[in-house]
Amino acid sequence: MHTTLIQTLSSVISIDEREITCIKQLFKEKTAAKGDYFLQEGEVCRQVGFLVKGLIRYFINNDGEEMIYDFGKEGNFMCNYESFLDHSASNKNIQFIEDSHFLIISYDHLQVFYEQIREGQKFGRIVCEQIFVDAIRKITSLYTHPPEKRYLHFMETYPDLQQRIPQYYTSSFVGVKPQSLSRIRKRLVSS
């Protein structure tokens, strides 16, 4: 189960056999059923996950309306970094939308990773930089792009998800009602 994680880490930093053994000890194997939560609103995020198989959604509950702001799939890390880093209660939810297999590392074990893996801190910096850039792009898109452009971005970013998620998850991510998403799709097909 650690093979995909090792490949992901190796694509960013160099790791040797000793470090691979250490990584396998730090990341623990877990499974979850569709509908289970990795993190619920009000909890403190105490671990980072790495999705080996499955799919998750990140969402905020806004007065009873679930607003999806991201997805995670195989090969992605999952976490509410805001809660994880400052140990605050999360205002976000991370839910499995398929039966999933994943690896987790606790906050304390992540500190060991940074100390024991030669380029561990470099990896952490690169991940944080990517999270920051992605967050800024999402915020900018919400304020500057029309729904059609956000839908096209969704299709570019997650080309395989349309077969794996209900249409109302896509419409929530794009920020429109399902009927509006249907009209957007029809316009794009006919143009």
N, C-alpha and C positions, 0 to 999 in steps of 0.2 A: 504494500500500500504506500510505502514511502518513496517508491521509484519516481512518481510524477513530481513530488515535492523536491527531490534531489535534482531532477532535471530542471525544474523551475529555478532553483537556487543557482545551479551551475550555469544557467544562461546569463546570470548577472554577476556572479562572483566565482572565484576559483575555490574549490574545496577538495581536500585530500581524504584518504580513507579513514584516518583518525577522526576527522571532522564529520564525516558521514555517519560513523558509529555514534558520535555524540548527538548529532541531529536526530537519529532514530530513537535515542533514549529520551530526548527532550519533547518530541512530538508524539502524543498518544493517539491511538486509533479509536474512533467513535463511529456510531451509526445513528441515524435519525429517520423517523417515518415522515411521510408527507403530512404536513400540518403541524409538526412539532416546531418549537421555537429554539433557535440558537440564543436569542436574547429577546426579552420582552421589556416594554416600557416600564420604567420604575426600578429595574434591576441595574446593578453595576456590571459592566462588561469586564470579566476577569480573565478572558482568554482570547487568543487569536486563532481562528480556524483556517484550514486549507482544504478546499473542496476537491476531493479525489473523484467522486462520482455524485451527480445530483445537481440540484438547482435551488437557489434561494432568492427571496425578494427582500428588499429593504423598504420599510414603509413607516409613515407617520400616521397616527390616528388623529384626525382633525375634526373634532366634534362628531365622532361616529363615522366619518368618511375616511377610508383608508387611502392615503396618497403615496403611491409607489414612486420612489426616487432612484432606485437602482436595482440591478439584478446581479447575481453571482453564479458562475457555472464552473465546471471542471477546470482546475488549474488556477482558480482565483482564491485569494485570501479573503476572509470574512471577519468583520469586526466593526464595532462602533468605536473608532479610535478616540473620539472625544471622551467617552465614558472610560475607556480602557486606560488612557494616559493620565487623566486627573482623578480617576476613581469616583466619578460623579454618577448619579442615577441617570440612566438613559431615557431620553424622550423619544427614542426610535425603537423599532422592532425589526428583528431579522428572523424570517420564517422559512422553513424548508418547504418547497412546493413540489418536490419529488422525494421519494425515498433516497437517502443520501449516505455516502461514506465519506468521512473526513478525518483530518488530523487536528489536534489542538495543542497549543502551547500556552502555559499560564504566564502571567506577567513576570513572576519570579524566574521561571525557566527561560523567558525571553532575555532577561538580563544575563543569565548564564550563557545563552547563545551569543550575545554581544561580546562577552568576555572570552569565550572558548573558541569561537570561530574567527580565524584571522581577519576575514573581511566581513564579519557579521555586522559591525556598525555601518560599514559602507552599504550593505544590503538594506539595513533599516533606513538609512538616509535616502536611498534611491526610492524605496517604497513610499516613504513620507512625501517626497517630492512629487511622485506620480499621483498620490491621493490629493495633494494640494492642487495640482494642475487640473485634474479631473473635476474637483469641486468648483474651481473658478469657472471652468467651461460650462458646467451645468447651470450655475447661477446666471452667468452671462446669457446662456441660451434661453432661460426662462424669461428674461427681461427683453431680449432683443429679437428672438426668432419666432416666426409664426408657427402654429402647430404642424403645418406640412413639413417645414424644415426639421422640426424636432422628431417627427415620425421618420423622415429619411435618415436622420442621425441614428435613431433607434435601429433601423434596418441595417445600417453600416456597422454599428457596434455589435449588434446581436443578430446576425443573419439567420442563425439556426433556431432562434427562440420562438418564432411564430408557430412552429409545429409543437412546441412544448408548453406553451402558456395560453390561458384563455384570453380572448380579445379584450375583455375589460381590464386585464392587467396592462396590456399595451396602451389602452386609452388612458389609464391612470398615469402611466409613466409619461406619456406625451402631454397630459394635462387637459384632456378633452373628454366629453361624454362618448360612450360607445357609438352612438348614432353619428356623431361628428367624425369619428375615426373612419366609419364606413364610407362617409362622403369623401373624406380625404383620400382614401384608398381608391375609390372609383375615379376621382379626378386624376390621380397619378397614373392609373392604368390607361385611361383614355388619352392622356397627353403624350 
